[in-house]
Amino acid sequence: MKKLFVFLLALAASGIAGAQQSPQFSQFTFNKLNFNPALVGAYEALTISGFYRHQWFGVEGAPRTGLLNVVAPLTRHNTILGMSLSYDQIGMTQTGTATASYTYRVQFRNGVQVLGGLLGVLEYGRVNWPMADPMDANDAMIGGQAGTAWKPNFGAGIALNTTSWYLGISVPRFMKYHLFRGGDHMDVEDYREWYVMGGLDLRLSPTIRFRPGTLLSYNPSAPLDLALDASLLFYSQFIVGASYRLDDALTGFVQYRMSPQWKMGIAYDFTVSRLNRYSDGTAEIMLEYSLVKMQDGTRHIRFF
């Protein structure tokens, strides 16, 4: 109970206890559909990816998140379709989303792609009040039964993309509403988040690439969130990198492409906020399958 209290206190201090935020991911460069539907326009092959994140080991009720993404390009029509399912549990609160995206790609002769994406969202929220352990049995803020709600939403994004850089801006959820309520005072509201995401792919040698990236998110109910990462890609197969999330965590990650189709990644966050006195860090794993094409002996694998 003490650890749970510390966890909730930290959430309140960071300004997010009273508002929904999208789940965090350390390997955000490989999870663009979660932030901007337009950025999946760079995909040229059917790709299925899964993420699992266990946040703040040692803290009772800390977030656990699962995510499944499917991206299906229809290259003849310059159209990319996407689907995503996610589940997030924080203490006695559960949220989930199901999304469907449509992206259109315009290709210019200089190699620049202009991408526009639309996103449809169905959100699920549930507060399991029977899990509460109140110090006051008559606490009016605690409901007697679990409260559940389903709400639709929609979003959009635009992006520019080349083989060596990309830049996009998005609003995954345009509508602001109360996802669910419970008791007399519990009130969790969805706020409109803005994301700016970009990255580079620089060739240092015939076998080594340098890949810096950034993700900036703005939510009026929370502090500005900035994540920076940098990685090295060796022999188009092995990635090692690090990232920093402002006033939150320092992350190390590795990825390995076992074959042209399969890729696996692992990330570990070292907490740098005051939660580091109670948390042993955060772990995240990723598994991806891509139906890449083989043309003239060349593997058409994207590194963004």
VORO-678354 format. One record per residue: residue in three letters; x, z, y of N, C-alpha, C, O in turn. Coordinates in steps of 0.02 Angstrom, whole numbers, padded with zeros to 5 digits, always signed. Atoms other than C-alpha are relative to their C-alpha. Example, Ala and Ser with C-alpha at 12.3 -4.5 7.8 and 13.67 -1.06 7.14 Angstrom:
<pases>
ALA+00045+00000-00059+00615+00390-00225+00045+00000+00060+00097+00033+00059
SER-00042-00003-00059+00684+00357-00053-00039+00037+00055-00014+00045+00110
</pases>
This chain:
<pases>
MET+00042+00000-00060+00000+00000+00000+00044+00000+00063+00027-00031+00113
LYS-00045-00002-00058+00145+00037+00117+00028-00068+00015+00032-00088+00073
LYS-00027+00066-00011+00220-00134+00091-00052-00047+00028-00037-00089+00071
LEU+00054+00041-00026+00053-00217+00121-00011+00015+00074-00023-00031+00113
PHE+00009-00018-00071+00036-00121+00284+00055-00030+00043+00043-00054+00098
VAL-00056+00029-00036+00209-00178+00338-00010-00074+00008+00003-00102+00062
PHE+00012+00072-00002+00164-00357+00295-00053-00018+00052-00042-00065+00092
LEU+00053+00014-00049+00003-00353+00397+00023+00015+00071+00005-00020+00118
LEU-00026-00016-00066+00093-00270+00541+00045-00056+00026+00043-00073+00085
ALA-00044+00055-00020+00221-00410+00543-00041-00061+00019-00023-00097+00066
LEU+00043+00056-00017+00084-00541+00543-00031+00010+00069-00034-00036+00110
ALA+00031-00014-00065-00002-00456+00689+00051-00008+00057+00035-00035+00110
ALA-00051+00005-00052+00160-00446+00786+00019-00072+00014+00038-00088+00071
SER-00018+00071-00010+00194-00632+00760-00056-00040+00029-00047-00099+00045
GLY+00055+00035-00033+00023-00676+00828-00042-00043-00045-00081-00083-00019
ILE+00037+00045+00044-00050-00758+00673-00052+00037-00042-00085+00006-00083
ALA+00047-00037+00041-00157-00620+00600-00071-00022+00014-00113-00018-00031
GLY+00068+00018-00017-00312-00681+00692-00013-00074+00000-00064-00096+00027
ALA+00011+00073-00001-00291-00868+00665+00030-00032-00061+00082-00010-00086
GLN-00026+00038+00056-00267-00990+00524+00060-00040+00022+00062-00065+00079
GLN-00055+00046-00009-00104-01083+00511+00010-00037-00065-00005-00010-00119
SER-00015+00037+00060-00054-01219+00390+00057+00035-00037+00101+00064-00004
PRO-00054-00032+00037+00059-01156+00249+00068-00029+00020+00074-00088+00035
GLN-00068+00022-00015+00246-01164+00283+00033-00030-00062+00017-00010-00118
PHE-00040+00027+00054+00366-01268+00179+00071-00010+00026+00081-00038+00080
SER-00070+00008-00020+00555-01263+00186+00023-00072-00008+00062-00096+00034
GLN-00019+00070+00012+00574-01440+00115-00049-00047+00034-00078-00091+00002
PHE+00053+00038-00036+00462-01514+00250+00015-00074+00004-00031-00114+00009
THR-00018+00070-00004+00559-01678+00257-00030-00040-00057-00043-00100-00050
PHE+00027+00034+00059+00491-01720+00084-00073+00016-00011-00100+00005-00066
ASN+00070-00019+00006+00315-01660+00119-00037-00021+00064-00073+00019+00094
LYS+00026+00024-00064+00260-01768+00266-00076-00002+00002-00106+00008+00055
LEU+00073+00005+00001+00079-01788+00210-00032+00065+00023-00087+00064+00050
ASN+00026-00065-00021+00054-01602+00244-00002+00007+00076-00039+00049+00102
PHE-00006-00007-00072+00098-01628+00428-00024-00061+00039-00052-00053+00093
ASN+00018+00061-00037+00067-01810+00478-00018-00056-00049+00026-00080-00084
PRO+00019+00053+00047-00034-01939+00379+00033-00067+00014+00039-00108-00031
ALA-00031+00064-00016+00051-02082+00471+00068-00008-00033+00087-00064-00051
LEU-00069+00005+00025+00225-02040+00404+00004-00022-00073+00058-00041-00095
VAL-00002+00025+00069+00176-02083+00225-00001-00076+00000+00004-00106-00054
GLY-00002+00073-00004+00168-02264+00287+00066-00030-00020+00070-00090-00033
ALA-00066+00025+00020+00353-02278+00244+00006-00008-00076+00053-00039-00100
TYR-00004+00003+00073+00316-02260+00057-00014-00071-00024-00058-00105+00002
GLU+00008+00066+00028+00332-02419-00045-00019+00002-00074-00024-00051-00105
ALA+00017-00006+00071+00285-02352-00217-00045+00060-00009-00043+00108+00030
LEU+00042-00057+00018+00157-02237-00296+00044+00062-00010+00092+00060-00049
THR-00041-00060+00002+00226-02061-00273-00045+00061-00009-00094+00069+00028
ILE+00036-00063+00012+00163-01895-00342+00049+00057+00007+00102+00056-00025
SER-00046-00056-00011+00242-01733-00283-00038+00066-00002-00096+00070+00019
GLY+00029-00067+00004+00208-01549-00314+00048+00051+00029+00108+00046+00021
PHE-00039-00053-00030+00267-01394-00220-00030+00068-00020-00091+00075-00026
TYR+00022-00069+00009+00258-01209-00260+00046+00045+00040+00108+00039+00036
ARG-00038-00043-00045+00313-01076-00135-00022+00072-00009-00081+00088-00003
HIS+00011-00072+00006+00328-00889-00163+00037+00032+00058+00098+00034+00059
GLN-00029-00023-00062+00356-00808+00006+00010+00076+00000-00031+00114-00025
TRP-00015-00070-00012+00438-00641+00046-00005+00043-00063-00049+00085-00070
PHE-00004-00041+00060+00484-00568-00123+00005+00074+00020+00041+00092+00066
GLY-00001-00071-00012+00454-00381-00127-00052+00026+00047-00060+00086+00055
VAL+00052-00020-00046+00312-00380-00001-00068-00011-00034-00085-00067-00053
GLU+00065+00005+00032+00142-00342-00075-00048-00043+00040-00054-00035+00101
GLY+00048+00043-00033+00011-00474-00035+00030-00058+00038-00006-00091+00076
ALA-00033+00055-00036+00139-00600+00031-00026-00068-00023-00052-00073-00079
PRO+00029+00066+00016+00090-00786+00033+00030-00032-00062+00090-00027-00075
ARG-00019+00044+00056+00095-00893-00123-00039-00065+00008-00100-00064+00015
THR+00031+00064-00016+00061-01078-00100+00016-00052-00052+00073-00057-00075
GLY-00008+00058+00045+00034-01226-00216-00026-00062+00034-00076-00059+00069
LEU+00019+00062-00034+00022-01407-00159+00013-00060-00046+00066-00063-00078
LEU-00008+00063+00038-00005-01576-00245-00015-00058+00047-00069-00060+00078
ASN+00009+00059-00042+00018-01741-00150+00002-00063-00043+00042-00067-00090
VAL-00001+00066+00032-00021-01919-00208-00002-00051+00056-00046-00050+00098
VAL-00003+00054-00050+00029-02070-00102+00000-00066-00037+00041-00077-00082
ALA+00008+00064+00035-00025-02246-00155+00001-00057+00050-00049-00069+00083
PRO-00004+00057-00046+00036-02396-00052-00036-00061-00028-00030-00077-00088
LEU+00029+00065+00015-00065-02556-00053+00037-00051+00043+00012-00070+00097
THR-00047+00036-00043+00077-02665+00010-00028-00066+00025-00010-00087+00081
ARG+00026+00064-00022-00018-02829+00020-00044+00008+00062-00051-00039+00102
HIS+00044-00011-00056-00135-02752+00147+00031+00047+00052-00003+00068+00099
ASN-00033-00047-00045-00006-02642+00236-00038+00065+00008-00041+00095+00062
THR+00041-00060+00001-00115-02495+00188+00028+00050-00049+00050+00032-00103
ILE-00023-00054+00044-00063-02328+00114-00055+00052-00004-00079+00077+00048
LEU+00051-00051+00012-00188-02207+00038+00034+00064-00024+00083+00061-00061
GLY-00029-00064+00020-00152-02023+00014-00053+00050-00018-00110+00047+00005
MET+00044-00054+00021-00229-01871-00067+00042+00063-00007+00099+00061-00029
SER-00037-00063+00004-00180-01688-00060-00048+00056-00019-00105+00059+00004
LEU+00036-00060+00018-00240-01526-00140+00047+00059+00010+00105+00057-00012
SER-00043-00058-00011-00174-01356-00086-00039+00064-00011-00101+00066-00006
TYR+00029-00066+00011-00204-01173-00123+00049+00051+00029+00109+00048+00015
ASP-00043-00050-00033-00139-01025-00022-00033+00068-00006-00092+00076+00011
GLN+00026-00068+00006-00160-00840-00058+00044+00047+00039+00105+00049+00030
ILE-00034-00051-00039-00113-00702+00065-00040+00064-00007-00094+00071+00022
GLY+00037-00062+00012-00164-00529+00007-00068-00014-00030-00072-00046-00083
MET+00067+00010+00026-00352-00529-00017-00034-00062+00029-00093-00074+00019
THR+00026+00061-00030-00373-00693+00079+00024-00061-00037+00084-00067-00051
GLN-00017+00062+00034-00378-00861-00009-00025-00058+00042-00081-00057+00068
THR+00021+00061-00033-00382-01031+00074+00024-00060-00041+00071-00055-00081
GLY-00018+00061+00035-00374-01207+00007-00024-00061+00039-00069-00055+00080
THR+00020+00062-00032-00388-01387+00065+00001-00057-00049+00041-00058-00096
ALA-00002+00065+00034-00429-01557-00007-00001-00052+00055-00046-00052+00097
THR-00005+00050-00053-00377-01704+00101+00004-00070-00029+00026-00080-00085
ALA-00007+00071+00016-00389-01893+00095+00024-00035+00063-00003-00022+00117
SER-00028+00032-00059-00287-02003+00212+00001-00076-00008+00005-00103-00063
TYR-00006+00073-00004-00283-02185+00266+00052-00016+00053+00046+00007+00110
THR-00053+00019-00046-00128-02259+00347+00007-00076+00002+00007-00109-00050
TYR-00011+00072-00009-00103-02434+00418+00069-00011+00030+00090+00025+00076
ARG-00069+00013-00020+00071-02508+00442+00006-00069+00033-00018-00119+00006
VAL-00015+00063-00035+00123-02641+00568+00075-00009+00001+00111+00033+00028
GLN-00072+00013+00007+00294-02717+00532+00023-00050+00053-00006-00104+00060
PHE-00029+00046-00049+00399-02796+00671+00066-00029-00027+00097-00001-00072
ARG-00058+00036+00026+00543-02918+00647+00065+00040+00009+00112+00030-00029
ASN-00061-00039-00010+00671-02795+00715+00006+00059-00049+00053+00099-00043
GLY-00003-00052+00051+00633-02679+00568-00039+00063+00017-00044+00108-00025
VAL+00039-00058-00020+00527-02554+00665-00071-00006-00027-00102-00059-00022
GLN+00069-00004+00023+00363-02502+00587-00039+00047+00046-00015+00101+00063
VAL+00046-00043-00036+00218-02434+00689-00054+00022-00049-00087-00020-00080
LEU+00044-00027+00051+00110-02319+00582-00055+00041+00033-00042+00081+00078
GLY+00056-00040-00023-00061-02247+00615-00039+00027-00059-00055-00010-00106
GLY+00033-00031+00057-00148-02124+00499-00060+00042+00020-00061+00074+00073
LEU+00060-00042-00009-00319-02042+00485-00005+00047-00060+00015+00029-00116
LEU+00002-00051+00052-00353-01885+00384-00068+00033-00001-00093+00055+00050
GLY+00061-00037+00010-00512-01811+00313+00015+00063-00039+00052+00061-00088
VAL-00019-00065+00028-00506-01626+00267-00062+00039-00020-00111+00041+00018
LEU+00050-00049+00020-00617-01507+00169+00036+00065-00012+00080+00069-00055
GLU-00035-00065+00004-00563-01325+00192-00044+00053-00033-00105+00054-00026
TYR+00033-00054+00037-00605-01176+00086+00031+00066+00021+00092+00071+00027
GLY-00025-00066-00018-00590-00994+00136-00038+00055-00036-00099+00051-00045
ARG+00032-00055+00036-00625-00833+00043+00038+00065+00015+00099+00068+00011
VAL-00027-00068-00007-00598-00648+00081-00027+00043-00056-00088+00053-00060
ASN+00021-00040+00057-00602-00540-00074+00002+00074+00021+00049+00110+00006
TRP+00002-00068-00027-00655-00376+00008+00006+00055-00053+00034+00107-00037
PRO-00008-00053+00049-00666-00277-00156+00073+00018-00015+00087+00071-00043
MET-00071-00015+00011-00474-00289-00163+00027+00047+00052+00082+00074+00044
ALA-00024-00042-00055-00460-00188-00002+00007+00073-00024-00032+00097-00064
ASP-00012-00070+00016-00390-00012-00015+00002+00039+00065+00055+00055+00091
PRO+00002-00030-00067-00449+00073+00145+00020+00073-00001+00010+00109-00050
MET-00013-00071-00009-00388+00239+00210-00064+00036+00020-00070+00097+00010
ASP+00064-00027-00020-00563+00264+00278-00055-00035-00040-00065-00095-00030
ALA+00050+00031+00043-00702+00233+00152-00058-00031+00040-00093-00073+00014
ASN+00055+00026-00041-00824+00198+00295+00025-00049+00053-00008-00059+00104
ASP-00028+00048-00047-00713+00070+00384-00048-00059+00008-00061-00095-00040
ALA+00050+00053-00012-00838-00052+00466+00030-00069-00002-00007-00118-00007
MET-00031+00066+00002-00710-00193+00466+00004-00029-00070+00018-00089-00078
ILE-00006+00022+00070-00713-00204+00276-00069-00015-00027-00113+00028-00027
GLY+00064+00020+00029-00855-00301+00197-00009+00028-00069+00038+00052-00101
GLY+00014-00027+00066-00939-00250+00038+00008-00051-00056+00022-00032-00113
GLN-00005+00052+00051-00933-00417-00053+00046-00056+00025+00061-00060+00085
ALA-00043+00055-00018-00821-00570-00057-00038-00050+00044-00096-00065+00030
GLY+00030+00050-00043-00856-00695+00082+00034-00067-00008+00095-00071-00008
THR-00027+00066+00014-00834-00882+00051-00031-00051+00047-00090-00046+00065
ALA+00025+00052-00044-00851-01035+00162+00035-00066-00015+00093-00066-00036
TRP-00027+00067+00005-00824-01224+00154-00012-00034+00067-00068-00031+00094
LYS+00008+00034-00064-00793-01325+00313+00037-00067-00002+00092-00072-00029
PRO-00034+00065-00006-00752-01510+00347+00042-00002+00064+00029+00035+00111
ASN-00040+00011-00060-00621-01567+00471+00031-00069-00005+00024-00103-00056
PHE-00035+00064+00001-00521-01721+00517+00058+00002+00048+00060+00044+00094
GLY-00060+00002-00041-00355-01766+00596+00028-00070+00004+00000-00117-00026
ALA-00031+00065-00008-00240-01909+00644+00073+00008+00019+00094+00062+00040
GLY-00070+00000-00019-00060-01954+00674+00025-00070+00013-00004-00118-00012
ILE-00033+00063-00012+00051-02093+00738+00075+00010-00011+00100+00066-00006
ALA-00071-00007+00013+00233-02131+00700+00035-00067+00009+00004-00120+00004
LEU-00045+00057+00002+00378-02251+00720+00049+00011-00057+00072+00068-00067
ASN-00042-00008+00058+00487-02285+00568+00046-00060-00009+00026-00117+00001
THR-00047+00051+00020+00643-02382+00521+00036+00025-00062+00020+00079-00088
THR-00038-00022+00058+00766-02373+00376+00049+00056+00017+00077+00088-00027
SER-00050-00050-00020+00877-02255+00478-00028+00056+00044+00009+00104+00057
TRP+00029-00055-00038+00757-02148+00582-00076-00004-00001-00104-00056-00016
TYR+00072-00002-00007+00577-02094+00605-00019+00053+00051+00019+00100+00063
LEU+00025-00048-00049+00474-02001+00735-00076-00004+00001-00104-00059+00005
GLY+00073+00000+00002+00292-01948+00729-00030+00061+00035+00003+00113+00041
ILE+00038-00055-00030+00162-01839+00816-00069+00000-00031-00097-00053-00045
SER+00064-00003+00036+00001-01777+00737-00039+00063+00018-00012+00112+00044
VAL+00046-00057-00002-00149-01661+00744-00039-00002-00065-00089-00038-00069
PRO+00034+00004+00065-00202-01630+00563-00072+00025+00001-00112+00006-00042
ARG+00068-00026-00004-00360-01537+00616-00023+00000+00074+00003+00037+00115
PHE+00025+00005-00069-00456-01585+00773-00052+00054+00015-00053+00081+00070
MET+00055-00047-00012-00605-01468+00751+00024+00072-00003+00065+00090-00046
LYS-00015-00072+00000-00591-01283+00795-00064+00037-00017-00116+00026+00013
TYR+00059-00037+00021-00710-01164+00708+00021+00064-00037+00080+00073-00052
HIS-00011-00060+00040-00727-00997+00618-00008-00019-00073-00064-00035-00095
LEU+00004+00021+00070-00684-01036+00437-00041+00049-00042-00082+00028-00082
PHE+00039-00049+00036-00753-00873+00369+00000+00066+00037+00043+00080+00078
ARG+00007-00066-00030-00810-00702+00421-00015+00051-00054-00038+00033-00109
GLY+00017-00053+00048-00829-00536+00335-00006+00066+00036+00025+00075+00088
GLY+00009-00064-00034-00883-00361+00380-00032-00011+00068-00067-00061+00077
ASP+00028+00006-00066-00932-00333+00561+00048-00031+00051+00027-00056+00103
HIS-00049+00021-00050-00769-00382+00647+00049-00052-00025+00084-00083+00015
MET-00048+00049+00026-00669-00494+00530-00019-00069+00025-00076-00091+00017
ASP+00015+00063-00032-00655-00662+00617+00062-00043+00000+00107-00032+00040
VAL-00059+00043+00006-00530-00797+00567-00017-00069+00026-00059-00103-00003
GLU+00017+00063-00033-00531-00949+00679+00055-00052-00011+00114-00036-00012
ASP-00046+00055+00008-00452-01120+00652+00019-00027+00068-00025-00045+00108
TYR-00023+00026-00064-00345-01176+00798+00031-00069-00010+00054-00086-00064
ARG-00026+00068+00003-00287-01352+00838+00076+00002+00005+00104+00022+00056
GLU-00073+00001+00003-00105-01371+00786+00026-00070+00014-00002-00119-00009
TRP-00035+00062-00014+00010-01507+00852+00067+00001-00035+00102+00053-00036
TYR-00065+00005+00034+00161-01568+00753+00039-00060+00028+00011-00114+00038
VAL-00047+00054-00016+00311-01671+00809+00054+00003-00053+00085+00055-00064
MET-00046+00001+00057+00422-01726+00665+00045-00061+00005+00021-00116+00020
GLY-00046+00056-00004+00578-01834+00662+00061+00011-00044+00075+00067-00066
GLY-00060-00005+00041+00735-01872+00565+00043-00062+00004+00020-00115+00026
LEU-00049+00055+00001+00890-01982+00547+00029-00006-00070+00030+00041-00109
ASP-00036+00013+00063+00979-02061+00399+00062-00039+00019+00059-00100+00029
LEU-00062+00030-00025+01160-02095+00447+00050-00008-00057+00064+00040-00093
ARG-00050+00013+00052+01287-02176+00330+00069+00021+00024+00095-00007+00072
LEU-00067-00023-00016+01453-02083+00336+00054-00038-00038+00110-00046-00014
SER-00045+00037+00043+01534-02180+00195-00042-00038-00051-00103-00029-00052
PRO+00040+00035+00050+01481-02296+00053-00038+00045-00048-00085+00023-00080
THR+00032-00045+00048+01432-02143-00049-00031+00063+00030-00062+00102-00006
ILE+00025-00061-00032+01382-02010+00079-00043-00018+00060-00025-00060+00101
ARG+00044+00007-00058+01237-02002+00202-00013+00068+00030-00017+00119-00005
PHE+00017-00061-00037+01200-01871+00335-00071-00007+00024-00090-00057+00054
ARG+00071+00005-00012+01016-01830+00359-00026+00061+00038-00051+00108+00006
PRO+00031-00054-00039+00964-01714+00502-00074-00012+00011-00097-00070+00012
GLY+00072+00006-00012+00780-01678+00534-00026+00059+00039+00006+00112+00042
THR+00030-00055-00038+00665-01572+00641-00076-00002-00007-00106-00055-00015
LEU+00072-00007+00000+00486-01508+00639-00019+00051+00053+00002+00109+00050
LEU+00023-00044-00054+00405-01435+00795-00076+00006-00006-00111-00045-00009
SER+00072-00010+00004+00231-01358+00785-00022+00046+00057+00012+00094+00074
TYR+00028-00040-00054+00123-01289+00924-00071+00021-00018-00113-00021-00035
ASN+00065-00029+00013-00025-01174+00896-00013+00050+00057+00027+00096+00067
PRO+00011-00044-00058-00104-01087+01049-00006+00073-00018-00001+00115+00026
SER+00007-00069+00019-00128-00928+00948+00065+00031-00027+00065+00089-00046
ALA-00062-00024+00031+00053-00912+00889+00060-00024+00040+00054-00070+00080
PRO-00060+00024-00033+00231-00928+00952+00019-00070-00022+00001-00092-00076
LEU-00024+00067+00017+00310-01101+00957+00044+00003-00062+00088+00046-00067
ASP-00037+00000+00064+00379-01143+00785+00044-00062-00002+00020-00118+00004
LEU-00048+00054+00004+00536-01248+00769+00043+00008-00062+00070+00061-00075
ALA-00042+00001+00060+00625-01295+00608+00050-00058+00006+00031-00114+00023
LEU-00053+00050-00001+00792-01388+00601+00033-00001-00068+00047+00051-00097
ASP-00037+00004+00063+00875-01453+00445+00052-00054+00002+00048-00101+00043
ALA-00053+00050+00006+01030-01551+00398+00022-00001-00073+00031+00052-00104
SER-00020+00005+00070+01082-01617+00228+00048-00058-00009+00052-00104+00033
LEU-00044+00054+00020+01209-01728+00143-00025-00028-00065-00041+00008-00112
LEU+00022+00036+00061+01158-01858+00014+00061-00033-00031+00094-00074+00002
PHE-00058+00026+00035+01292-01900-00114-00021-00050-00054-00063-00034-00097
TYR+00011+00051+00051+01289-02060-00218-00074-00016-00011-00094-00035-00066
SER+00073+00015+00003+01102-02084-00180-00034+00041-00055-00085+00019-00082
GLN+00027-00038+00057+01069-01947-00307-00004+00075+00012-00051+00107-00011
PHE-00003-00072-00007+01117-01771-00253-00001+00019+00074+00037-00008+00114
ILE+00007-00022-00069+01065-01682-00092+00014+00075+00004-00009+00114-00037
VAL-00011-00070-00015+01130-01518-00024-00007+00010+00075+00019-00029+00115
GLY+00013-00008-00071+01073-01448+00142-00019+00071+00019-00024+00115-00023
ALA+00020-00064-00027+01022-01304+00253-00048-00012+00057-00047-00065+00089
SER+00047+00005-00056+00884-01272+00380-00008+00069+00031+00007+00121+00001
TYR+00012-00062-00037+00839-01142+00510-00069-00004+00032-00085-00053+00067
ARG+00066-00006-00030+00663-01090+00560+00003+00056+00052+00021+00112+00036
LEU-00011-00043-00058+00660-01007+00731-00027+00070-00011-00086+00080-00026
ASP+00017-00071+00005+00661-00817+00722-00035+00018-00066-00074+00065-00069
ASP+00035-00012+00064+00607-00825+00539+00048-00001-00059+00056+00050-00093
ALA-00038+00004+00062+00725-00888+00405+00056-00052+00005+00051-00101+00042
LEU-00054+00048+00012+00887-00976+00359-00006-00021-00073-00009+00020-00118
THR+00015+00027+00066+00865-01090+00209+00057-00043-00027+00088-00081+00010
GLY-00044+00046+00035+00979-01172+00083-00040-00037-00052-00084-00008-00085
PHE+00038+00038+00050+00915-01312-00028+00044-00053-00033+00092-00078-00003
VAL-00033+00053+00038+00974-01434-00160-00054-00043-00033-00108-00018-00050
GLN+00044+00047+00035+00891-01587-00236+00041-00044-00044+00098-00062-00029
TYR-00035+00044+00047+00937-01694-00384-00048-00052-00026-00103-00036-00049
ARG+00040+00055+00028+00870-01864-00434+00023-00013-00071+00077-00042-00082
MET-00020+00007+00070+00872-01863-00623-00002-00072-00024+00035-00091-00069
SER+00008+00071+00017+00819-02046-00632-00029-00034+00061-00047+00000+00109
PRO+00032+00032-00057+00751-02179-00513-00071+00026+00014-00095+00022+00070
GLN+00069-00023-00008+00578-02103-00543-00006+00074+00016-00051+00094+00052
TRP+00010-00072-00003+00607-01915-00550+00050+00034+00047+00109+00017+00048
LYS-00041-00038-00046+00673-01795-00419-00024+00073-00001-00084+00086-00005
MET+00017-00071+00000+00679-01604-00416+00039+00034+00056+00097+00018+00068
GLY-00033-00036-00053+00719-01486-00273-00015+00075-00003-00069+00095-00025
ILE+00008-00073-00003+00744-01298-00250+00025+00023+00068+00078+00000+00092
ALA-00020-00029-00065+00751-01202-00086-00007+00075-00002-00051+00102-00036
TYR+00005-00073-00005+00783-01020-00047+00009+00021+00072+00058+00003+00105
ASP-00002-00024-00070+00745-00936+00120+00029+00070+00003+00010+00114-00036
PHE-00026-00066-00014+00845-00789+00184-00033+00023+00066-00021-00006+00119
THR+00038-00023-00057+00733-00692+00303+00045+00028+00054+00088+00071+00039
VAL-00040-00026-00055+00810-00661+00475-00042+00040+00049-00015+00069+00096
SER+00042-00041-00042+00660-00578+00557+00003+00072-00024+00040+00088-00071
ARG-00003-00071+00019+00629-00390+00546-00030+00013-00069-00023+00068-00095
LEU+00025-00007+00068+00542-00421+00380+00057+00003-00051+00045+00019-00110
ASN-00054+00000+00048+00716-00434+00302+00014+00070-00028+00050+00077-00078
ARG-00008-00068+00026+00711-00244+00280-00044+00012-00061-00032+00059-00100
TYR+00047-00010+00054+00569-00264+00156-00003-00058-00049-00028-00051-00105
SER+00006+00060+00041+00585-00441+00087+00068-00022-00027+00119-00017+00008
ASP-00060+00026+00031+00714-00513-00032+00006-00076+00008+00049-00107-00023
GLY-00005+00072-00012+00681-00691+00030-00060-00038-00029-00107-00008-00054
THR+00054+00045+00020+00571-00840-00015+00029-00056-00042+00082-00083-00026
ALA-00022+00055+00043+00586-00970-00153-00052-00056+00001-00112-00043+00005
GLU+00044+00058+00001+00514-01145-00157+00028-00053-00048+00088-00066-00047
ILE-00022+00053+00045+00522-01281-00291-00042-00062+00012-00100-00058+00034
MET+00033+00064-00009+00476-01465-00283+00015-00045-00060+00072-00046-00085
LEU-00009+00051+00052+00451-01598-00417-00036-00063+00022-00094-00060+00043
GLU+00029+00063-00024+00421-01781-00375+00010-00056-00051+00063-00062-00082
TYR-00004+00060+00041+00382-01937-00475-00019-00060+00043-00069-00059+00078
SER+00012+00060-00040+00393-02109-00393+00007-00061-00044+00057-00069-00080
LEU-00001+00061+00040+00351-02275-00475+00039-00053+00039+00010-00102+00062
VAL-00041+00045-00040+00497-02362-00390+00006-00068-00033+00000-00074-00094
LYS-00007+00069+00024+00523-02550-00406+00074-00018-00008+00117+00010+00026
MET-00068+00026+00010+00677-02639-00468-00001-00074+00018-00037-00113-00014
GLN-00003+00070-00021+00718-02802-00379+00073-00021+00007+00111+00011+00043
ASP-00068+00027-00003+00878-02903-00403+00053+00054-00013+00107+00054+00016
GLY-00047-00052+00019+00961-02752-00482+00006+00056+00050+00048+00100+00042
THR-00004-00052-00051+00929-02643-00328-00057+00049-00008-00114+00029-00019
ARG+00051-00052+00004+00836-02479-00335-00029+00011+00070+00008+00030+00116
HIS+00033-00008-00065+00710-02470-00193-00024+00072+00007-00082+00088-00005
ILE+00014-00071-00007+00719-02284-00160+00008+00019+00073+00059+00005+00103
ARG-00005-00024-00069+00681-02209+00009+00028+00070+00000+00015+00110-00046
PHE-00032-00065-00003+00780-02058+00064-00032+00046+00052-00010+00103+00059
PHE+00038-00042-00044+00659-01994+00196-00056+00033-00037-00094+00071-00007
</pases>
